[in-house]
Amino acid sequence: MTKITQQLLNDGIIEEVDVTQSSSQPRSGGRPQTLLQLTPRVNHSLCFYVSTENICGNLIDQTNTIIDAYQQTWDLTQPENALSVERFVDLIKNIAIQLCGRNQLVLTDIKIITVATQGKLAQASGNVFYSQLFKDKHFNLTAAITAATGVESKIFNIAYCSSHRIQQLYPQHDSFIAVLLGYGVGVGIVIDKQIILGPEGTAPEISHVTYSEHGPLCYCGARGCAETYLTYHAILGKIARSEPRLLPDDSIMKQLEQINLELSRHNTLCEQVIREAGRVLGHVLSQLITIFNIKTIILNGEVSVFYPLLKEEIDAYLSGHSDYRYGAGSTHILREPDDNVAFLGLIELTNESYLV
């Protein structure tokens, strides 16, 4: 046993697990076989998954186990509902204190606080350039959280969290483009097993890539942004405006399931809306494929449930545009069906963000 291993055992960070041998197995001399594992309920952290629909705070330990959770729903899709930095940081602090208190902890016991959300985020510096969640622009969110809680903090783009997790699930792919399709649109670009980021750790942005300057008005003020075609809010809104009684007054997932059912019945409206989304995806992906020469695309998120039709339109778009014709036959478009990929990625990244 090395000195480092012994120190980790002494500190309670890892623990030994006996390996029971059956009587039929020959016994070797020396020390009994043991396994080493991370000790549960040690090195607690707090991670917050924040969207335009809710905030989910989670108390986790070093084994990536969720010890306790808090969730609050809201609607931040409208600009007038956006949060101030002060209100958001107060909320983070209050949830953190509540989760700690329920588990006989205090904030000084917490290793790190992480926040995953959407927008143009600088993961290395903690700066938020803009996000639909906030009224403010160009502010340092990690500095504000650390000042309020006394705990080190870090922010992640949700699409980055998704890409990180997909790397674990698809180790056979050294390079790929991961597209997260849900309440927003995110992208991760992995080249030779490295997630590509911009200055200060900013994740790539495709939400506001223009598809049509005469398209729907986006909350950013422009028209025809990819987000106005690809999010489930955009898809559900277009269908509901044309056929108000088609979708059930139920959860987002139930409404998406209804669209899939209507597609199986060859509903013309639903097919038009999903095919249009596929063409927009094809338009965006064709540019990324050309720039980076990446041939594997992995779709994820709630909207990826329409994968067969989306894939058909993406392939058609690539094959129909001469600049990208080379990509149509060699591009592999896959779907990761687990919609919790980004959340699981956040948990992993949280525990990787500090050194024990």
C-alpha positions in Angstrom: 0.0 0.0 0.0 1.4 3.4 -1.0 1.8 6.3 1.4 -0.8 8.3 -0.7 -3.3 5.4 -0.4 -2.7 5.1 3.4 -3.2 8.9 3.8 -6.5 8.8 1.9 -7.6 5.9 4.2 -6.5 7.8 7.3 -8.4 10.9 6.1 -11.6 8.9 5.5 -11.7 9.8 1.8 -11.5 6.1 0.7 -12.3 2.9 2.5 -11.5 -0.8 2.1 -14.1 -3.3 1.1 -13.3 -7.0 1.8 -13.4 -9.4 -1.1 -14.9 -12.6 0.2 -13.4 -15.7 -1.3 -15.4 -18.9 -1.8 -14.1 -22.0 -0.1 -13.5 -23.5 -3.6 -11.0 -20.8 -4.5 -7.3 -21.5 -3.6 -6.0 -19.1 -0.9 -2.8 -17.3 -1.5 -0.5 -16.3 1.3 -0.3 -12.8 2.6 -2.8 -10.0 3.2 -6.5 -10.8 2.3 -7.8 -9.2 -0.9 -9.5 -5.9 -0.5 -11.0 -3.3 -2.8 -10.8 0.4 -2.3 -13.7 2.7 -2.9 -14.6 6.3 -2.3 -16.3 6.8 1.1 -19.9 7.9 0.9 -21.1 11.0 2.6 -17.7 12.7 2.4 -16.7 15.9 0.6 -20.1 17.4 0.0 -20.8 19.9 -2.8 -23.8 21.8 -4.1 -24.7 21.8 -7.8 -27.6 23.9 -9.3 -29.2 23.1 -12.7 -31.0 26.2 -13.8 -33.3 26.6 -16.8 -36.0 29.0 -17.9 -38.5 26.6 -16.3 -37.0 25.8 -12.9 -34.0 25.7 -10.5 -32.9 22.4 -9.1 -30.4 22.4 -6.3 -28.6 19.2 -5.3 -26.5 18.3 -2.3 -24.0 15.6 -3.5 -21.1 13.7 -2.1 -17.8 12.7 -3.7 -19.4 9.4 -5.0 -21.7 11.5 -7.3 -24.7 10.4 -5.1 -27.5 12.9 -4.6 -28.0 13.3 -0.8 -30.8 15.9 -0.9 -32.5 18.1 -3.5 -34.6 21.2 -3.8 -36.7 22.3 -6.8 -38.6 25.4 -7.6 -40.5 26.1 -10.9 -40.8 29.4 -12.6 -41.2 30.9 -16.1 -38.3 33.0 -17.3 -39.1 32.7 -21.0 -40.4 36.3 -21.0 -37.9 39.1 -20.6 -40.0 40.9 -17.9 -39.5 37.8 -15.7 -35.7 37.7 -15.9 -33.9 37.7 -12.6 -31.5 40.3 -11.2 -28.0 38.9 -10.2 -28.8 39.9 -6.6 -32.0 38.0 -6.4 -30.5 34.9 -8.1 -27.5 34.8 -5.7 -29.8 35.3 -2.7 -31.8 32.3 -3.9 -28.7 30.2 -4.3 -27.5 31.1 -0.8 -30.9 30.3 0.8 -31.3 27.0 -1.0 -27.7 26.1 0.0 -28.4 26.9 3.7 -31.6 24.9 3.6 -30.0 21.8 2.0 -27.1 22.0 4.4 -29.3 22.4 7.5 -31.5 19.4 6.6 -28.4 17.3 6.5 -26.5 18.5 9.6 -24.0 20.5 7.5 -23.0 24.2 7.3 -21.8 26.1 4.3 -18.2 25.8 5.5 -18.5 22.0 5.0 -19.2 22.5 1.3 -16.3 21.9 -1.1 -17.7 23.9 -4.1 -21.0 25.3 -5.5 -21.6 24.9 -9.2 -24.2 26.4 -11.5 -25.1 25.0 -14.9 -27.3 27.2 -17.1 -27.7 28.6 -20.7 -26.2 31.6 -22.4 -22.8 32.9 -23.2 -20.8 31.9 -20.1 -17.1 32.1 -19.5 -16.5 28.9 -17.5 -12.9 29.7 -16.7 -13.4 33.3 -15.4 -17.0 33.0 -14.1 -18.3 35.8 -16.3 -21.8 35.8 -17.8 -21.9 37.9 -21.0 -25.6 37.3 -21.5 -28.3 34.7 -20.5 -32.0 34.6 -20.9 -32.3 34.1 -17.2 -30.8 37.4 -16.2 -31.7 41.1 -16.6 -28.0 42.0 -16.2 -25.2 41.4 -18.8 -21.5 41.2 -18.4 -21.1 40.3 -14.7 -19.1 37.8 -12.8 -21.5 35.2 -11.3 -19.0 33.1 -9.5 -17.5 36.1 -7.7 -21.0 37.1 -6.6 -21.9 33.6 -5.3 -18.6 33.2 -3.5 -18.9 36.6 -1.9 -22.4 35.7 -0.6 -21.7 32.2 0.6 -18.0 32.1 1.3 -17.7 28.9 -0.8 -15.7 28.5 -4.0 -18.0 28.5 -7.0 -17.9 27.6 -10.7 -20.3 27.9 -13.7 -20.9 25.6 -16.6 -22.8 25.9 -19.8 -25.5 23.2 -19.9 -24.4 22.0 -23.3 -20.8 21.6 -22.0 -22.2 19.4 -19.2 -24.0 17.3 -21.8 -20.9 17.0 -24.0 -18.8 15.9 -21.0 -21.2 13.1 -20.1 -21.6 12.0 -23.8 -17.8 11.6 -23.9 -18.1 8.9 -21.2 -21.0 7.2 -23.0 -19.4 7.2 -26.4 -15.7 6.6 -25.9 -15.4 5.0 -29.3 -15.8 8.5 -30.9 -12.7 10.7 -30.7 -14.5 13.6 -32.4 -18.1 14.5 -32.5 -20.7 17.4 -32.4 -23.2 17.0 -29.7 -26.5 19.0 -30.0 -28.7 19.5 -27.0 -32.3 20.1 -28.0 -34.7 21.0 -25.2 -35.9 24.3 -23.7 -32.9 25.8 -25.4 -30.4 24.8 -28.1 -26.8 24.0 -27.1 -23.8 22.5 -28.9 -20.6 20.9 -27.8 -17.7 20.2 -30.2 -15.2 17.4 -29.3 -12.0 17.1 -31.3 -9.5 14.3 -30.5 -11.3 13.7 -27.2 -11.0 17.4 -26.2 -14.1 19.6 -25.7 -13.4 22.8 -27.7 -14.0 26.1 -25.9 -13.5 29.7 -26.7 -11.7 32.5 -24.8 -12.3 32.3 -21.0 -13.8 28.9 -21.5 -16.9 30.0 -23.4 -18.9 27.2 -25.0 -19.8 27.4 -28.8 -23.2 29.1 -29.5 -25.7 28.1 -32.2 -28.9 29.4 -30.6 -28.7 32.7 -32.4 -27.3 31.5 -35.7 -29.6 33.0 -38.3 -31.6 30.6 -40.5 -33.9 33.1 -42.1 -33.9 36.9 -41.6 -37.7 36.8 -42.2 -38.2 34.1 -39.6 -39.9 34.3 -36.2 -38.9 37.1 -33.8 -36.4 35.9 -31.2 -36.1 37.2 -27.6 -32.7 38.5 -28.6 -34.3 41.0 -31.0 -33.3 39.3 -34.2 -35.4 37.2 -36.5 -35.0 33.6 -37.6 -32.5 32.5 -35.0 -32.1 28.7 -34.8 -33.7 28.7 -31.4 -37.0 30.0 -32.8 -37.3 26.7 -34.7 -35.6 24.1 -32.6 -36.7 24.4 -28.9 -39.7 22.5 -27.7 -41.3 25.8 -26.8 -40.9 26.9 -30.5 -42.3 23.6 -31.8 -45.2 23.4 -29.4 -46.1 27.0 -30.0 -46.3 26.7 -33.8 -48.5 23.6 -33.5 -50.7 25.1 -30.8 -51.3 28.3 -32.8 -52.4 26.4 -35.9 -54.4 23.7 -34.1 -55.1 24.8 -30.5 -57.0 21.5 -29.6 -54.4 19.1 -31.0 -52.1 19.0 -28.0 -53.2 18.0 -24.5 -53.2 20.4 -21.6 -50.5 18.5 -19.9 -46.7 18.4 -19.3 -44.2 19.2 -22.0 -43.3 15.5 -22.3 -46.9 14.5 -22.8 -47.3 17.1 -25.5 -44.1 15.9 -27.3 -45.5 12.3 -27.1 -48.7 13.5 -28.7 -46.8 15.0 -31.6 -45.0 11.7 -32.1 -48.3 10.0 -32.1 -49.6 12.5 -34.7 -46.5 11.9 -36.8 -47.3 8.2 -36.9 -50.8 9.2 -38.2 -49.1 11.4 -40.8 -50.5 14.6 -39.4 -49.5 17.2 -42.0 -49.0 20.1 -39.6 -46.8 18.2 -37.2 -44.7 16.8 -40.0 -44.2 20.3 -41.5 -43.0 21.7 -38.2 -40.6 18.9 -37.4 -39.2 18.8 -40.9 -38.6 22.5 -40.8 -36.7 22.0 -37.5 -34.6 19.3 -39.2 -33.8 21.6 -42.1 -32.6 24.3 -39.6 -30.4 21.7 -37.9 -29.0 20.7 -41.2 -28.2 24.4 -42.0 -26.3 24.8 -38.8 -24.6 21.5 -38.8 -23.5 21.8 -42.4 -21.4 24.8 -41.4 -19.9 23.1 -38.4 -19.1 20.0 -40.4 -17.4 22.0 -43.1 -15.3 24.1 -40.6 -14.2 21.2 -38.3 -14.4 18.2 -40.6 -16.3 16.2 -37.9 -18.4 13.4 -39.2 -20.3 12.2 -36.1 -23.3 14.1 -34.8 -25.0 13.1 -31.5 -28.5 14.5 -30.8 -29.7 14.7 -27.2 -32.5 16.3 -25.3 -36.3 16.2 -25.3 -36.7 17.3 -29.0 -34.4 14.5 -30.1 -37.4 12.2 -29.7 -38.2 13.2 -33.3 -34.9 11.8 -34.3 -36.0 9.8 -37.4 -37.6 12.8 -39.1 -34.9 15.2 -38.0 -32.2 12.8 -39.3 -34.0 12.5 -42.6 -34.1 16.3 -43.1 -30.5 16.8 -41.9 -29.3 14.2 -44.4 -31.4 15.8 -47.2 -30.0 19.2 -46.4 -26.4 18.1 -46.5 -26.9 16.2 -49.7 -28.7 19.1 -51.4 -26.1 21.8 -50.8 -23.1 21.5 -53.0 -20.7 23.0 -50.5 -21.5 20.2 -48.0 -22.3 17.4 -50.4 -19.2 15.4 -49.2 -20.7 15.3 -45.7 -24.0 13.6 -46.5 -22.7 10.1 -47.2 -20.1 10.0 -44.5 -21.8 11.8 -41.6 -23.2 9.6 -38.9 -26.1 11.0 -37.0 -26.9 9.3 -33.7 -29.3 9.9 -30.8 -28.6 9.6 -27.1 -32.0 8.9 -25.6 -31.2 9.8 -21.9 -32.6 13.3 -21.4 -30.7 13.6 -18.0 -27.2 13.5 -19.7 -26.6 17.2 -19.0 -27.6 16.9 -15.4 -25.4 13.8 -14.9 -22.6 15.7 -16.5 -23.0 18.6 -14.1 -22.6 16.2 -11.1 -19.5 14.7 -12.6 -18.0 18.1 -13.3 -18.8 19.3 -9.8 -16.7 16.6 -8.2 -13.9 17.1 -10.7 -13.8 20.8 -10.0 -11.9 20.6 -6.7 -8.8 18.7 -5.6 -9.2 16.5 -2.6 
